[in-house]
Structures are given as structure tokens and as C-alpha cells.
């Protein structure tokens, strides 16, 4: 039997009790959830179900929302791509936050929303790069604006977590890859690149290439498809072909 979709092994007991009870909809629990988001950022843990519960509380109680907490939830969701967590989180935010040009938007943002809207839109650009496997563009964009550095500053080990997720995706799709390509995708060079590839990924450097061990995702296997059709089924098909239309 598989684990429940909302299962998190290191979730604190008091958070578990809130999520499984009526207090999940109590506005007073927003402070508890906000502290839990900060804890996730500091300890490199992640609890999508609890974060979505907090965003839902913000929907019902917008006066309680905190911009910093919202952006931290989105940044944490980026670190688990290609899972749909970022899209799930975005879907619980006010629609005007995703409008690329607030001046032409038909819905006017509330006071103080402009900085949050800019932050959400910039994080959405990062999400687009990651989901489209444009990893080199992701790092270029991340380094292009100081605001990006401010947005990810609260999330401990953000760049390392992203590199690990990129490596997982590469390991699922490649058996070998050019060293220069992987360097641009990981934004690493020299000894840092060699250490990451050999120690973190357990891959092998081979001159200008990186060798990825075979696994169930990157190994080519012939698929055998068999269909069983009984003779009586085939005879009925032939009989109907010769039937006269009514």
C-alpha cells in the first residue's frame, strides 16, 4: 500500500493535529503555519500540504497574509521541481499577482500588492525555465537581478537543492552528456563541478563527457505489447461487416 499524498515523515505533531482537525480553518493557526514555513526554510525540510493549507487560509483571510511567507512557499516549491507544487501554490494566490503588467490589468491590486506581484512574477519566470528544462537560462536569470537573491535568501541551500533536482532529471534522461553542457546546466565549474558530479551524483567523468550509470529511467528497453483476440470475437466482427443496414 502506497503512502498518502500528504505524508511527511518529519512533520511536527502539532502541525499534524491542525491539518487533521477543524483548526486547519482557524485563522489563529496562521501564525503557527508561518513559523513552520520559516522552519522549513532553515532546516531544508518541506511540507507542501501544510504550505497549501496556509495559502488557503490567506485566501479566506487576506488581511493576515505575509508577503515574505508567500514568496518563501513559492521558493520552496521550486526546489522540488518537476513536481506540480509550484503550480498548486500559484493557483491559491490572487489572480492579479500573475499579471505581467499591472498598469494594463483589469483588476486593481490592493495596496502593498505591487512588490509581491513583482516577486511572484519573477519566481514564475524561474519556474518556467525549470519546467522547460532551460537550466542554463534559469541560472542566468537568477543572477540577472538582485531581487532574485533577496527572494531566495531565506531558503537555506537553495542553489544546492536546485542542482540536485536538475541532476535527478538529467539522470532520468541521459546515459552520457557533454561536460560543458552539464556545467552550464548546474552553473558549476572546475573542482566544484567535479566534486558534485562524482560525490553527490556518483557519476563518472570521462574526458569531455560525463557518464551516468544505467537506471530504470534512462535504460532503453524493448516494450512487448500483446493483444489476445478470441476467434468468436473475430467471427462476430466479420458477420457484422456483411450485415445489411436496417
N, C-alpha and C positions, 0 to 999 in steps of 0.2 A: 504494500500500500504506500503510495507516494505521500510526501509531506504536504501539509496545507500551504496554499499560495502565500499566506500571510505569516508563515512560520519564520521566526528569527531566534536563533539559539541563545544569543546573549541579550535578549530584551529583558529589561528590569521587570520585576514582579508587579510594581505599582503601575507601570505602563500597560502591562498585560491585563491587569484588572480594569483599567479605564477603557481599553479597547473592547473588552468583552462585556461591558456594562453600560448602563444608561449615562454614566458620567462622560462618556465619549462625546455627548452632545451638550455637555455643560460648559458654558463659556468660561467658567472659572478654571477649567483644565488647560486653557491656552498657555498659561504660564508654565505649567508642568511640561507640556509638549515643546514649548520654546526652549526650555532648559535641556530637554532631551535632544533636540536638534543640535544645540551647541555641543553637547556631549559627543554626539556622533562625529561632528567636525573635528573635535580634538582627539578622539580615540580611534579614528579610522573605522568606526562601525557604521552600519547602515540599516535603516528600518523604513522601507518605503511605505508600509501600511500605516505606521504612526504618522509619518510626514503627510500623507494624503488626508488623514483624519484631521490634522491641524489646518490644512488648507481648506477643508470643508467647513471647519469652524470659522475661519476667516470669511468664507462666503456668507455665512449667516450673521456674522458679527464683524463687519468691515472696520469698525472703529477700534477693534482690538488687534488688527493686523500690524505686523512689523516688517518693514521693507527688508531689513537685513536678514531676518529669518527666512523670508520668501526666497531671496536670492541664494541663501545657503542651501535650501532644499533643492533648488534647481541645479546648483553646482554639484551637490552630492549625487543627484540623479545622473549627471553627465559621467560620473566616474564608474557607472555600471552599464554604459552602453555596450552592446546594441539592444539592451532590454528597453521596453517601452515606458520606463518610469518617468523620463523627462516629458514625454507627450501626455502621460496621465496627470502629471503635476501642472503642466501648462493648461490643461483643459479645465482646471478648477480656478484659474485666475480670471479676473475681469477681461472681457474681450478687447477693450481699448488699449490694454497694455501691449498687445501684439501688433498694433497698427504701426507701420513703419514711419509714417509721417503724421504726427499728432495734429498738425495745423490743418490737414485735409480730412481729419477724421470726423465722421458724423456724430460720434458720441464724445462728449467733452469729458476729459479726465477730471477726477476730483482733485482738490487742492493737495499739492505734495506728491501727485502721482507721476509727474514728468520724469524725475530721476529714476523712479522704479521702472517706468516704461522703457527708458533707455537701457537700463541694466538688463531687463528681460529680453529685449530685442537683441542685445549683444550676445547674451547667452544662447539665444535661439540660433544665431549665426554659427556659434561653436557647435551646437547640436547638429545643424545641417551639415557641417563639414564632417563630423564624426559618422553620422548615419550614412553619408555618401562615400565613406572611405577616402575622403580627401584629407589625409592625415598631415601632409606637408602644409596644406593651406590652413589647417587647424592651428599649427604652431606659429605660422606666420601671422595669422590673425590675433592669436593670443599675445604675441609680442608687439603688436602694432599700436596698442593703446594702453596707457597707464590704468584706465578704468578696469580693464580685464584683470590686471594684477591685484587691484583692490577687491574685485568681486570674488576671486579665488583665495584671497589671503587667509580667510578664516578656516579653510578646509585643509587640514594637515595632510601633507603628502599628495596634493592634488596631481602634480605632474607625474609622479611615480605611478599613481593609480591609473592614470590615463595610459601611460606607456604599457602597463601590464595588460590592460584591456585591448590595446592595439596589438600587442604580441599574441594574445589569445586569438584574435580574429585572423592574424597572419598565419598562425599555426593551424587554423582550420582550413586555410585556402591554399597554402603553398607547401611544397617539399623542398624547394630551394628558391632563394631570392637574392638579387644583387645587393651587395653590401652597401653601395651608395644609395640605393633606393630605400633600404631599411633604415639607414642613418637619417635620411630626410623624414621618414615617417615617425621615427622615435625622437628626432631632434637631439641626437647624441652623436658624439664623435670620439675618436681616439680610445683611450683606456676606459672611459666611462661606457662607451658603446660595447667594447669587448667584454667588460665585466657583466653588463646587463644581459648580453646575448648568451654568454657561457654559464654564468652563475644563476641568474634569475630565470632565464628561459630554458637553460640546459640544452642549448643548440650548439652546433659546431661551426667554427669559422674555417673556411676553405678558400684561401686566397681572396679573390674578389667576390666570393659568394658566401651565403650563409645557408647551411644545411639544416633542415627541420626534420626531426625524426618522424616516421610514419605514425599516424593515429587513425582512428575510425572516421575522422572527418576529411583528412587530406589524402587518404589512400584510395586509389581507383579500384573499384570492384565492379565486376560484371553483374548486372541485375537480370535475374531469370524470372520472367513472367509467364505463368502457366494458367490457361483457361480450360475448364472442363465443361464440355457441352455434351449432354447425353443424346443418343440417337433419336429418342422420341421427341426431344425438343426441336431437333433439326427437321424431322419429318413434319411437324406442325407448321414450321416456317414455310416449307415448300408447299404444303397443302394450302395455306392461306394465300400464297402468291398466285395460285391458279383459281382461287375463288372469284366468282363473278360479283361485281359490286351490286348492292341492293338497289 
